């Protein structure tokens, strides 16, 4: 299995209005370092998983949808808590939807790092997504 990872960041504002989140219940800012890893069982005709520039542009375009936004007011998250896990899933689904046409790719994984010691990830199996049309 081969993998390619690109990284970007996004500054957001949000609240997590449940007692479990302590001081993060109130509106606060966060800067996430976001890594997109693309996996393939075999390399493409160019001997790559995919073009690094294309992967970077894709991640940047996805993050532009949340960058500098108050996620409490973002329609994609209406009625949902914007935990690190949920944000990782949001980016992973968008990446998978944009990459599933590349038949040699097997999976995407998105990792959001809240700080150097804490992060969450979400992995999407592209073969399964191709089979379901989801």
N, CA, C and O atoms as a GROMACS GRO file, in nm:
protein
  536
    1UNK      N    1   0.085  -0.118   0.000
    1UNK     CA    2   0.000   0.000   0.000
    1UNK      C    3   0.089   0.123   0.000
    1UNK      O    4   0.190   0.129   0.071
    2UNK      N    5   0.051   0.221  -0.081
    2UNK     CA    6   0.121   0.348  -0.091
    2UNK      C    7   0.033   0.456  -0.030
    2UNK      O    8  -0.089   0.443  -0.026
    3UNK      N    9   0.096   0.564   0.016
    3UNK     CA   10   0.018   0.677   0.066
    3UNK      C   11   0.088   0.807   0.032
    3UNK      O   12   0.210   0.812   0.017
    4UNK      N   13   0.007   0.911   0.022
    4UNK     CA   14   0.055   1.047   0.000
    4UNK      C   15  -0.020   1.134   0.100
    4UNK      O   16  -0.142   1.123   0.113
    5UNK      N   17   0.051   1.220   0.170
    5UNK     CA   18  -0.012   1.310   0.267
    5UNK      C   19   0.023   1.454   0.235
    5UNK      O   20   0.139   1.487   0.209
    6UNK      N   21  -0.079   1.539   0.238
    6UNK     CA   22  -0.060   1.684   0.228
    6UNK      C   23  -0.123   1.747   0.352
    6UNK      O   24  -0.210   1.689   0.417
    7UNK      N   25  -0.076   1.868   0.382
    7UNK     CA   26  -0.122   1.933   0.505
    7UNK      C   27  -0.155   2.080   0.479
    7UNK      O   28  -0.093   2.146   0.396
    8UNK      N   29  -0.255   2.128   0.553
    8UNK     CA   30  -0.297   2.268   0.547
    8UNK      C   31  -0.351   2.302   0.686
    8UNK      O   32  -0.340   2.220   0.777
    9UNK      N   33  -0.407   2.418   0.703
    9UNK     CA   34  -0.467   2.453   0.832
    9UNK      C   35  -0.592   2.536   0.810
    9UNK      O   36  -0.613   2.594   0.704
   10UNK      N   37  -0.676   2.539   0.912
   10UNK     CA   38  -0.799   2.617   0.908
   10UNK      C   39  -0.825   2.677   1.045
   10UNK      O   40  -0.821   2.608   1.147
   11UNK      N   41  -0.852   2.806   1.046
   11UNK     CA   42  -0.893   2.874   1.168
   11UNK      C   43  -1.045   2.883   1.165
   11UNK      O   44  -1.104   2.927   1.066
   12UNK      N   45  -1.109   2.841   1.275
   12UNK     CA   46  -1.255   2.841   1.283
   12UNK      C   47  -1.298   2.896   1.419
   12UNK      O   48  -1.216   2.911   1.509
   13UNK      N   49  -1.425   2.924   1.431
   13UNK     CA   50  -1.486   2.954   1.560
   13UNK      C   51  -1.603   2.857   1.577
   13UNK      O   52  -1.668   2.820   1.479
   14UNK      N   53  -1.628   2.816   1.699
   14UNK     CA   54  -1.741   2.728   1.727
   14UNK      C   55  -1.761   2.718   1.877
   14UNK      O   56  -1.677   2.762   1.956
   15UNK      N   57  -1.873   2.659   1.914
   15UNK     CA   58  -1.897   2.626   2.055
   15UNK      C   59  -1.939   2.480   2.061
   15UNK      O   60  -1.986   2.423   1.963
   16UNK      N   61  -1.922   2.422   2.176
   16UNK     CA   62  -1.961   2.283   2.200
   16UNK      C   63  -2.052   2.283   2.323
   16UNK      O   64  -2.008   2.251   2.433
   17UNK      N   65  -2.180   2.320   2.304
   17UNK     CA   66  -2.269   2.352   2.415
   17UNK      C   67  -2.324   2.231   2.491
   17UNK      O   68  -2.444   2.206   2.494
   18UNK      N   69  -2.233   2.157   2.550
   18UNK     CA   70  -2.272   2.048   2.640
   18UNK      C   71  -2.176   2.048   2.758
   18UNK      O   72  -2.059   2.082   2.742
   19UNK      N   73  -2.224   2.010   2.876
   19UNK     CA   74  -2.139   2.011   2.995
   19UNK      C   75  -2.010   1.930   2.979
   19UNK      O   76  -1.909   1.963   3.041
   20UNK      N   77  -2.012   1.827   2.899
   20UNK     CA   78  -1.894   1.742   2.880
   20UNK      C   79  -1.775   1.820   2.827
   20UNK      O   80  -1.660   1.777   2.843
   21UNK      N   81  -1.800   1.936   2.764
   21UNK     CA   82  -1.692   2.011   2.701
   21UNK      C   83  -1.638   2.124   2.786
   21UNK      O   84  -1.554   2.202   2.740
   22UNK      N   85  -1.683   2.134   2.910
   22UNK     CA   86  -1.627   2.232   3.004
   22UNK      C   87  -1.620   2.372   2.945
   22UNK      O   88  -1.720   2.421   2.893
   23UNK      N   89  -1.503   2.437   2.952
   23UNK     CA   90  -1.492   2.574   2.904
   23UNK      C   91  -1.512   2.588   2.753
   23UNK      O   92  -1.536   2.698   2.705
   24UNK      N   93  -1.503   2.480   2.678
   24UNK     CA   94  -1.524   2.486   2.533
   24UNK      C   95  -1.673   2.496   2.497
   24UNK      O   96  -1.709   2.500   2.379
   25UNK      N   97  -1.760   2.498   2.600
   25UNK     CA   98  -1.903   2.515   2.574
   25UNK      C   99  -1.932   2.650   2.509
   25UNK      O  100  -2.021   2.661   2.425
   26UNK      N  101  -1.857   2.751   2.548
   26UNK     CA  102  -1.877   2.885   2.494
   26UNK      C  103  -1.806   2.900   2.360
   26UNK      O  104  -1.721   2.819   2.323
   27UNK      N  105  -1.842   3.005   2.290
   27UNK     CA  106  -1.781   3.035   2.161
   27UNK      C  107  -1.632   3.056   2.180
   27UNK      O  108  -1.589   3.133   2.266
   28UNK      N  109  -1.552   2.989   2.098
   28UNK     CA  110  -1.406   3.001   2.104
   28UNK      C  111  -1.348   2.973   1.967
   28UNK      O  112  -1.415   2.919   1.879
   29UNK      N  113  -1.225   3.010   1.950
   29UNK     CA  114  -1.156   2.987   1.823
   29UNK      C  115  -1.066   2.866   1.833
   29UNK      O  116  -1.024   2.825   1.941
   30UNK      N  117  -1.038   2.810   1.718
   30UNK     CA  118  -0.945   2.696   1.710
   30UNK      C  119  -0.873   2.703   1.576
   30UNK      O  120  -0.930   2.745   1.476
   31UNK      N  121  -0.749   2.662   1.576
   31UNK     CA  122  -0.673   2.647   1.453
   31UNK      C  123  -0.637   2.501   1.441
   31UNK      O  124  -0.564   2.447   1.523
   32UNK      N  125  -0.689   2.437   1.338
   32UNK     CA  126  -0.664   2.296   1.314
   32UNK      C  127  -0.559   2.280   1.205
   32UNK      O  128  -0.568   2.343   1.099
   33UNK      N  129  -0.460   2.196   1.230
   33UNK     CA  130  -0.373   2.149   1.123
   33UNK      C  131  -0.442   2.026   1.066
   33UNK      O  132  -0.476   1.933   1.139
   34UNK      N  133  -0.464   2.027   0.935
   34UNK     CA  134  -0.543   1.923   0.869
   34UNK      C  135  -0.454   1.848   0.771
   34UNK      O  136  -0.391   1.908   0.683
   35UNK      N  137  -0.450   1.717   0.788
   35UNK     CA  138  -0.372   1.631   0.698
   35UNK      C  139  -0.468   1.544   0.617
   35UNK      O  140  -0.559   1.483   0.672
   36UNK      N  141  -0.445   1.541   0.488
   36UNK     CA  142  -0.519   1.453   0.398
   36UNK      C  143  -0.422   1.347   0.348
   36UNK      O  144  -0.323   1.378   0.282
   37UNK      N  145  -0.452   1.220   0.380
   37UNK     CA  146  -0.372   1.108   0.332
   37UNK      C  147  -0.455   1.031   0.232
   37UNK      O  148  -0.569   0.993   0.260
   38UNK      N  149  -0.397   1.007   0.116
   38UNK     CA  150  -0.462   0.931   0.010
   38UNK      C  151  -0.384   0.801  -0.005
   38UNK      O  152  -0.261   0.802  -0.013
   39UNK      N  153  -0.457   0.688  -0.009
   39UNK     CA  154  -0.392   0.556  -0.016
   39UNK      C  155  -0.427   0.486  -0.147
   39UNK      O  156  -0.536   0.501  -0.202
   40UNK      N  157  -0.330   0.409  -0.196
   40UNK     CA  158  -0.352   0.330  -0.318
   40UNK      C  159  -0.276   0.198  -0.304
   40UNK      O  160  -0.166   0.193  -0.250
   41UNK      N  161  -0.338   0.092  -0.354
   41UNK     CA  162  -0.271  -0.039  -0.355
   41UNK      C  163  -0.160  -0.043  -0.459
   41UNK      O  164  -0.061  -0.115  -0.443
   42UNK      N  165  -0.177   0.035  -0.566
   42UNK     CA  166  -0.078   0.042  -0.673
   42UNK      C  167  -0.065   0.187  -0.718
   42UNK      O  168  -0.156   0.266  -0.700
   43UNK      N  169   0.048   0.220  -0.777
   43UNK     CA  170   0.070   0.354  -0.828
   43UNK      C  171   0.000   0.373  -0.962
   43UNK      O  172  -0.030   0.275  -1.031
   44UNK      N  173  -0.026   0.498  -0.998
   44UNK     CA  174  -0.090   0.526  -1.126
   44UNK      C  175   0.012   0.521  -1.240
   44UNK      O  176   0.127   0.482  -1.218
   45UNK      N  177  -0.029   0.558  -1.358
   45UNK     CA  178   0.058   0.552  -1.476
   45UNK      C  179   0.179   0.644  -1.464
   45UNK      O  180   0.278   0.626  -1.534
   46UNK      N  181   0.171   0.743  -1.374
   46UNK     CA  182   0.283   0.836  -1.351
   46UNK      C  183   0.370   0.795  -1.233
   46UNK      O  184   0.456   0.871  -1.190
   47UNK      N  185   0.347   0.674  -1.181
   47UNK     CA  186   0.421   0.621  -1.066
   47UNK      C  187   0.399   0.704  -0.941
   47UNK      O  188   0.490   0.721  -0.860
   48UNK      N  189   0.277   0.755  -0.925
   48UNK     CA  190   0.241   0.831  -0.806
   48UNK      C  191   0.108   0.781  -0.751
   48UNK      O  192   0.032   0.715  -0.822
   49UNK      N  193   0.082   0.813  -0.625
   49UNK     CA  194  -0.052   0.791  -0.569
   49UNK      C  195  -0.145   0.891  -0.637
   49UNK      O  196  -0.250   0.854  -0.688
   50UNK      N  197  -0.105   1.016  -0.635
   50UNK     CA  198  -0.169   1.123  -0.712
   50UNK      C  199  -0.076   1.243  -0.709
   50UNK      O  200   0.020   1.245  -0.633
   51UNK      N  201  -0.104   1.340  -0.790
   51UNK     CA  202  -0.022   1.460  -0.796
   51UNK      C  203  -0.032   1.537  -0.664
   51UNK      O  204  -0.141   1.563  -0.615
   52UNK      N  205   0.083   1.572  -0.608
   52UNK     CA  206   0.086   1.644  -0.480
   52UNK      C  207   0.013   1.779  -0.492
   52UNK      O  208  -0.061   1.818  -0.401
   53UNK      N  209   0.034   1.848  -0.601
   53UNK     CA  210  -0.034   1.976  -0.621
   53UNK      C  211  -0.184   1.962  -0.625
   53UNK      O  212  -0.256   2.044  -0.567
   54UNK      N  213  -0.234   1.858  -0.693
   54UNK     CA  214  -0.378   1.835  -0.698
   54UNK      C  215  -0.433   1.802  -0.560
   54UNK      O  216  -0.539   1.852  -0.522
   55UNK      N  217  -0.361   1.720  -0.485
   55UNK     CA  218  -0.406   1.686  -0.350
   55UNK      C  219  -0.408   1.810  -0.261
   55UNK      O  220  -0.501   1.829  -0.183
   56UNK      N  221  -0.307   1.895  -0.274
   56UNK     CA  222  -0.302   2.019  -0.195
   56UNK      C  223  -0.415   2.113  -0.232
   56UNK      O  224  -0.477   2.174  -0.144
   57UNK      N  225  -0.443   2.126  -0.362
   57UNK     CA  226  -0.553   2.212  -0.406
   57UNK      C  227  -0.687   2.160  -0.357
   57UNK      O  228  -0.773   2.238  -0.315
   58UNK      N  229  -0.705   2.029  -0.362
   58UNK     CA  230  -0.830   1.970  -0.314
   58UNK      C  231  -0.850   2.000  -0.166
   58UNK      O  232  -0.957   2.045  -0.126
   59UNK      N  233  -0.748   1.974  -0.085
   59UNK     CA  234  -0.760   1.999   0.058
   59UNK      C  235  -0.788   2.147   0.084
   59UNK      O  236  -0.874   2.180   0.165
   60UNK      N  237  -0.717   2.235   0.016
   60UNK     CA  238  -0.739   2.378   0.034
   60UNK      C  239  -0.880   2.420  -0.002
   60UNK      O  240  -0.942   2.500   0.069
   61UNK      N  241  -0.932   2.366  -0.111
   61UNK     CA  242  -1.069   2.400  -0.153
   61UNK      C  243  -1.171   2.353  -0.051
   61UNK      O  244  -1.268   2.424  -0.023
   62UNK      N  245  -1.152   2.234   0.004
   62UNK     CA  246  -1.244   2.184   0.107
   62UNK      C  247  -1.238   2.273   0.231
   62UNK      O  248  -1.341   2.310   0.287
   63UNK      N  249  -1.117   2.305   0.273
   63UNK     CA  250  -1.102   2.388   0.394
   63UNK      C  251  -1.153   2.530   0.374
   63UNK      O  252  -1.195   2.594   0.470
   64UNK      N  253  -1.149   2.580   0.250
   64UNK     CA  254  -1.202   2.714   0.225
   64UNK      C  255  -1.349   2.726   0.264
   64UNK      O  256  -1.397   2.835   0.294
   65UNK      N  257  -1.420   2.614   0.264
   65UNK     CA  258  -1.560   2.615   0.303
   65UNK      C  259  -1.582   2.636   0.452
   65UNK      O  260  -1.693   2.670   0.493
   66UNK      N  261  -1.478   2.616   0.532
   66UNK     CA  262  -1.493   2.634   0.677
   66UNK      C  263  -1.397   2.738   0.734
   66UNK      O  264  -1.415   2.784   0.846
   67UNK      N  265  -1.296   2.774   0.659
   67UNK     CA  266  -1.194   2.867   0.706
   67UNK      C  267  -1.255   3.000   0.748
   67UNK      O  268  -1.336   3.058   0.677
   68UNK      N  269  -1.213   3.048   0.867
   68UNK     CA  270  -1.256   3.178   0.920
   68UNK      C  271  -1.407   3.188   0.936
   68UNK      O  272  -1.463   3.297   0.929
   69UNK      N  273  -1.472   3.076   0.957
   69UNK     CA  274  -1.618   3.074   0.972
   69UNK      C  275  -1.654   3.036   1.115
   69UNK      O  276  -1.579   2.966   1.183
   70UNK      N  277  -1.769   3.085   1.159
   70UNK     CA  278  -1.827   3.039   1.284
   70UNK      C  279  -1.910   2.916   1.248
   70UNK      O  280  -2.015   2.928   1.186
   71UNK      N  281  -1.863   2.800   1.287
   71UNK     CA  282  -1.930   2.676   1.248
   71UNK      C  283  -2.066   2.660   1.313
   71UNK      O  284  -2.147   2.578   1.268
   72UNK      N  285  -2.093   2.736   1.420
   72UNK     CA  286  -2.226   2.734   1.481
   72UNK      C  287  -2.331   2.788   1.383
   72UNK      O  288  -2.449   2.758   1.396
   73UNK      N  289  -2.287   2.868   1.286
   73UNK     CA  290  -2.378   2.929   1.189
   73UNK      C  291  -2.364   2.866   1.049
   73UNK      O  292  -2.429   2.912   0.955
   74UNK      N  293  -2.281   2.764   1.035
   74UNK     CA  294  -2.254   2.702   0.905
   74UNK      C  295  -2.363   2.600   0.874
   74UNK      O  296  -2.390   2.512   0.956
   75UNK      N  297  -2.427   2.609   0.756
   75UNK     CA  298  -2.538   2.518   0.726
   75UNK      C  299  -2.500   2.370   0.723
   75UNK      O  300  -2.585   2.285   0.751
   76UNK      N  301  -2.377   2.337   0.690
   76UNK     CA  302  -2.336   2.196   0.687
   76UNK      C  303  -2.337   2.131   0.826
   76UNK      O  304  -2.338   2.009   0.837
   77UNK      N  305  -2.337   2.212   0.931
   77UNK     CA  306  -2.329   2.158   1.066
   77UNK      C  307  -2.454   2.188   1.149
   77UNK      O  308  -2.451   2.175   1.272
   78UNK      N  309  -2.561   2.227   1.085
   78UNK     CA  310  -2.686   2.258   1.157
   78UNK      C  311  -2.729   2.137   1.240
   78UNK      O  312  -2.745   2.027   1.188
   79UNK      N  313  -2.748   2.160   1.369
   79UNK     CA  314  -2.793   2.054   1.458
   79UNK      C  315  -2.686   1.954   1.497
   79UNK      O  316  -2.717   1.852   1.558
   80UNK      N  317  -2.561   1.982   1.464
   80UNK     CA  318  -2.451   1.889   1.496
   80UNK      C  319  -2.346   1.959   1.582
   80UNK      O  320  -2.324   2.079   1.569
   81UNK      N  321  -2.283   1.884   1.668
   81UNK     CA  322  -2.168   1.934   1.741
   81UNK      C  323  -2.048   1.931   1.647
   81UNK      O  324  -2.026   1.832   1.577
   82UNK      N  325  -1.971   2.038   1.645
   82UNK     CA  326  -1.855   2.043   1.557
   82UNK      C  327  -1.728   2.001   1.632
   82UNK      O  328  -1.633   2.077   1.646
   83UNK      N  329  -1.732   1.877   1.680
   83UNK     CA  330  -1.615   1.820   1.746
   83UNK      C  331  -1.504   1.797   1.642
   83UNK      O  332  -1.529   1.804   1.522
   84UNK      N  333  -1.387   1.772   1.689
   84UNK     CA  334  -1.275   1.744   1.599
   84UNK      C  335  -1.306   1.622   1.513
   84UNK      O  336  -1.271   1.619   1.394
   85UNK      N  337  -1.372   1.522   1.571
   85UNK     CA  338  -1.408   1.402   1.496
   85UNK      C  339  -1.507   1.434   1.383
   85UNK      O  340  -1.492   1.386   1.271
   86UNK      N  341  -1.607   1.516   1.414
   86UNK     CA  342  -1.708   1.553   1.314
   86UNK      C  343  -1.642   1.634   1.201
   86UNK      O  344  -1.675   1.616   1.084
   87UNK      N  345  -1.551   1.724   1.236
   87UNK     CA  346  -1.483   1.802   1.133
   87UNK      C  347  -1.393   1.713   1.047
   87UNK      O  348  -1.384   1.733   0.926
   88UNK      N  349  -1.327   1.615   1.108
   88UNK     CA  350  -1.246   1.520   1.031
   88UNK      C  351  -1.334   1.443   0.933
   88UNK      O  352  -1.297   1.422   0.818
   89UNK      N  353  -1.452   1.402   0.979
   89UNK     CA  354  -1.545   1.331   0.892
   89UNK      C  355  -1.592   1.422   0.778
   89UNK      O  356  -1.598   1.378   0.663
   90UNK      N  357  -1.624   1.544   0.807
   90UNK     CA  358  -1.669   1.640   0.706
   90UNK      C  359  -1.566   1.652   0.594
   90UNK      O  360  -1.601   1.645   0.476
   91UNK      N  361  -1.440   1.670   0.629
   91UNK     CA  362  -1.334   1.684   0.529
   91UNK      C  363  -1.311   1.552   0.456
   91UNK      O  364  -1.290   1.552   0.335
   92UNK      N  365  -1.315   1.440   0.528
   92UNK     CA  366  -1.293   1.309   0.466
   92UNK      C  367  -1.402   1.277   0.363
   92UNK      O  368  -1.372   1.227   0.255
   93UNK      N  369  -1.527   1.305   0.397
   93UNK     CA  370  -1.637   1.279   0.303
   93UNK      C  371  -1.620   1.364   0.178
   93UNK      O  372  -1.637   1.314   0.066
   94UNK      N  373  -1.588   1.491   0.195
   94UNK     CA  374  -1.569   1.579   0.080
   94UNK      C  375  -1.452   1.531  -0.007
   94UNK      O  376  -1.462   1.531  -0.130
   95UNK      N  377  -1.344   1.490   0.056
   95UNK     CA  378  -1.229   1.440  -0.020
   95UNK      C  379  -1.266   1.311  -0.093
   95UNK      O  380  -1.233   1.296  -0.211
   96UNK      N  381  -1.332   1.220  -0.025
   96UNK     CA  382  -1.372   1.093  -0.088
   96UNK      C  383  -1.465   1.118  -0.206
   96UNK      O  384  -1.450   1.055  -0.310
   97UNK      N  385  -1.559   1.210  -0.191
   97UNK     CA  386  -1.651   1.241  -0.301
   97UNK      C  387  -1.576   1.296  -0.422
   97UNK      O  388  -1.614   1.269  -0.536
   98UNK      N  389  -1.470   1.372  -0.397
   98UNK     CA  390  -1.393   1.430  -0.506
   98UNK      C  391  -1.293   1.334  -0.568
   98UNK      O  392  -1.247   1.356  -0.680
   99UNK      N  393  -1.258   1.227  -0.497
   99UNK     CA  394  -1.153   1.136  -0.545
   99UNK      C  395  -1.202   0.998  -0.587
   99UNK      O  396  -1.123   0.920  -0.642
  100UNK      N  397  -1.326   0.966  -0.564
  100UNK     CA  398  -1.371   0.829  -0.590
  100UNK      C  399  -1.365   0.790  -0.736
  100UNK      O  400  -1.370   0.671  -0.767
  101UNK      N  401  -1.356   0.886  -0.827
  101UNK     CA  402  -1.344   0.854  -0.970
  101UNK      C  403  -1.205   0.801  -1.006
  101UNK      O  404  -1.187   0.743  -1.113
  102UNK      N  405  -1.108   0.818  -0.918
  102UNK     CA  406  -0.973   0.766  -0.943
  102UNK      C  407  -0.968   0.622  -0.894
  102UNK      O  408  -0.947   0.596  -0.776
  103UNK      N  409  -0.989   0.529  -0.986
  103UNK     CA  410  -1.010   0.389  -0.951
  103UNK      C  411  -0.895   0.323  -0.878
  103UNK      O  412  -0.916   0.226  -0.806
  104UNK      N  413  -0.773   0.373  -0.894
  104UNK     CA  414  -0.660   0.310  -0.826
  104UNK      C  415  -0.649   0.348  -0.678
  104UNK      O  416  -0.574   0.286  -0.604
  105UNK      N  417  -0.723   0.450  -0.636
  105UNK     CA  418  -0.718   0.492  -0.496
  105UNK      C  419  -0.806   0.400  -0.411
  105UNK      O  420  -0.915   0.362  -0.453
  106UNK      N  421  -0.758   0.366  -0.293
  106UNK     CA  422  -0.832   0.274  -0.207
  106UNK      C  423  -0.895   0.343  -0.085
  106UNK      O  424  -0.999   0.297  -0.036
  107UNK      N  425  -0.836   0.450  -0.036
  107UNK     CA  426  -0.888   0.513   0.085
  107UNK      C  427  -0.835   0.655   0.099
  107UNK      O  428  -0.732   0.691   0.042
  108UNK      N  429  -0.910   0.734   0.175
  108UNK     CA  430  -0.862   0.864   0.220
  108UNK      C  431  -0.873   0.866   0.372
  108UNK      O  432  -0.965   0.809   0.431
  109UNK      N  433  -0.778   0.933   0.433
  109UNK     CA  434  -0.783   0.953   0.578
  109UNK      C  435  -0.755   1.100   0.604
  109UNK      O  436  -0.664   1.159   0.547
  110UNK      N  437  -0.835   1.158   0.692
  110UNK     CA  438  -0.816   1.297   0.731
  110UNK      C  439  -0.788   1.301   0.880
  110UNK      O  440  -0.860   1.241   0.960
  111UNK      N  441  -0.683   1.372   0.915
  111UNK     CA  442  -0.646   1.392   1.055
  111UNK      C  443  -0.650   1.542   1.085
  111UNK      O  444  -0.588   1.622   1.015
  112UNK      N  445  -0.724   1.578   1.189
  112UNK     CA  446  -0.726   1.715   1.238
  112UNK      C  447  -0.649   1.720   1.369
  112UNK      O  448  -0.683   1.650   1.465
  113UNK      N  449  -0.547   1.800   1.372
  113UNK     CA  450  -0.465   1.816   1.493
  113UNK      C  451  -0.505   1.944   1.564
  113UNK      O  452  -0.490   2.054   1.510
  114UNK      N  453  -0.557   1.927   1.686
  114UNK     CA  454  -0.593   2.044   1.768
  114UNK      C  455  -0.469   2.108   1.827
  114UNK      O  456  -0.463   2.230   1.843
  115UNK      N  457  -0.373   2.027   1.860
  115UNK     CA  458  -0.244   2.071   1.911
  115UNK      C  459  -0.146   1.956   1.889
  115UNK      O  460  -0.188   1.850   1.843
  116UNK      N  461  -0.019   1.973   1.918
  116UNK     CA  462   0.076   1.865   1.890
  116UNK      C  463   0.048   1.735   1.966
  116UNK      O  464   0.102   1.630   1.930
  117UNK      N  465  -0.034   1.741   2.070
  117UNK     CA  466  -0.058   1.623   2.153
  117UNK      C  467  -0.199   1.566   2.141
  117UNK      O  468  -0.230   1.470   2.211
  118UNK      N  469  -0.284   1.622   2.057
  118UNK     CA  470  -0.423   1.575   2.047
  118UNK      C  471  -0.474   1.589   1.905
  118UNK      O  472  -0.462   1.696   1.844
  119UNK      N  473  -0.531   1.481   1.851
  119UNK     CA  474  -0.587   1.484   1.717
  119UNK      C  475  -0.691   1.376   1.702
  119UNK      O  476  -0.702   1.285   1.784
  120UNK      N  477  -0.770   1.388   1.595
  120UNK     CA  478  -0.871   1.288   1.561
  120UNK      C  479  -0.864   1.265   1.411
  120UNK      O  480  -0.825   1.353   1.334
  121UNK      N  481  -0.902   1.144   1.370
  121UNK     CA  482  -0.896   1.106   1.228
  121UNK      C  483  -1.024   1.039   1.185
  121UNK      O  484  -1.099   0.985   1.266
  122UNK      N  485  -1.048   1.042   1.054
  122UNK     CA  486  -1.159   0.970   0.992
  122UNK      C  487  -1.108   0.911   0.862
  122UNK      O  488  -1.045   0.981   0.782
  123UNK      N  489  -1.135   0.783   0.840
  123UNK     CA  490  -1.093   0.714   0.718
  123UNK      C  491  -1.214   0.673   0.637
  123UNK      O  492  -1.313   0.624   0.692
  124UNK      N  493  -1.207   0.694   0.507
  124UNK     CA  494  -1.313   0.654   0.414
  124UNK      C  495  -1.257   0.552   0.316
  124UNK      O  496  -1.154   0.576   0.252
  125UNK      N  497  -1.324   0.439   0.304
  125UNK     CA  498  -1.289   0.335   0.207
  125UNK      C  499  -1.350   0.374   0.073
  125UNK      O  500  -1.472   0.377   0.059
  126UNK      N  501  -1.266   0.405  -0.024
  126UNK     CA  502  -1.318   0.452  -0.153
  126UNK      C  503  -1.385   0.341  -0.232
  126UNK      O  504  -1.482   0.367  -0.303
  127UNK      N  505  -1.336   0.218  -0.223
  127UNK     CA  506  -1.399   0.107  -0.295
  127UNK      C  507  -1.543   0.089  -0.248
  127UNK      O  508  -1.633   0.068  -0.330
  128UNK      N  509  -1.565   0.098  -0.119
  128UNK     CA  510  -1.700   0.084  -0.065
  128UNK      C  511  -1.789   0.199  -0.111
  128UNK      O  512  -1.906   0.179  -0.143
  129UNK      N  513  -1.734   0.320  -0.114
  129UNK     CA  514  -1.812   0.437  -0.158
  129UNK      C  515  -1.845   0.427  -0.306
  129UNK      O  516  -1.953   0.470  -0.348
  130UNK      N  517  -1.754   0.371  -0.385
  130UNK     CA  518  -1.784   0.353  -0.528
  130UNK      C  519  -1.898   0.254  -0.546
  130UNK      O  520  -1.985   0.272  -0.632
  131UNK      N  521  -1.898   0.148  -0.463
  131UNK     CA  522  -2.000   0.043  -0.475
  131UNK      C  523  -2.138   0.086  -0.434
  131UNK      O  524  -2.238   0.036  -0.486
  132UNK      N  525  -2.146   0.181  -0.340
  132UNK     CA  526  -2.277   0.223  -0.290
  132UNK      C  527  -2.327   0.348  -0.360
  132UNK      O  528  -2.446   0.382  -0.350
  133UNK      N  529  -2.238   0.417  -0.429
  133UNK     CA  530  -2.278   0.544  -0.488
  133UNK      C  531  -2.288   0.655  -0.387
  133UNK      O  532  -2.327   0.767  -0.420
  134UNK      N  533  -2.251   0.626  -0.261
  134UNK     CA  534  -2.260   0.725  -0.155
  134UNK      C  535  -2.142   0.818  -0.156
  134UNK      O  536  -2.133   0.909  -0.073
   0.00000   0.00000   0.00000
